[in-house]
């Protein structure tokens, strides 16, 4: 930045914006100073200011009560902005490591149809497979369970094959919660009987889902499925599971 740029109105506004964003994520700043920065960025309302305000979700303050209160304040203030901030939410989802707060925000301001598209585009950057930290992937797959639109279950199916057990469990749980039998029952039954699934927790989750929804295990999956079925379950000739009395 040249001297004239530095002294110009635009230059001053840019410096003020950067200063307030830095204050938002400075855990050593006083809480009243951060609130002042929140209000300034909210009043600014530009895409960069809104994105900067969202960065508060990713900062952990040492005082847990204050940390939660500040995040709630930012959350409520951003909800008031409505659908106009969806591009900034998506940008934050793409950039951040932990995304529980922005996912909650997305759920508040977006229609289910828009919400599923934003989650789909974010998942495209976190395909099934190895990921050093699968937390974000788990959060995204879990979030699908609350989006009651066609296509949500189909997005979760590939994650049954993820390398991380937590992601696979999240995928199974999401498919069961969405209860789309036509999409879910086949992949769940196939995965239950697969050689690669060694997690009893995942298999129990799938078995519980079949009991809960009274889904039938298709004939094609029965041989492998039967071999993996825990002793606490039984399966009848129609492929329906029941839990044995304790």
Buried (B, 14 or more C-beta within 10 A) or exposed (E): EEEEEEEEEEBEEBEEBEEBBEBBBBEEBEEEEBBBBBBBBBEBEEEBBBBBBBBBBBBEBEEEEEBEBBBEBBBEBBEEBEEEBBEBBBBBBBEBEEBBBBBBBBBBBBEBEBBBBBBBEBBEEBEBBEBEEBBBBBBBBBBBBBBEBEBBBBBBBBBBBBEBBBBBBBBBBBBBBBBBBEBBBBBBBBBBBBEEBEBEEBBBBBBBBBBEBEBBBEEEBBEBBEEBBEEEBEBEEEBBBEEEEE
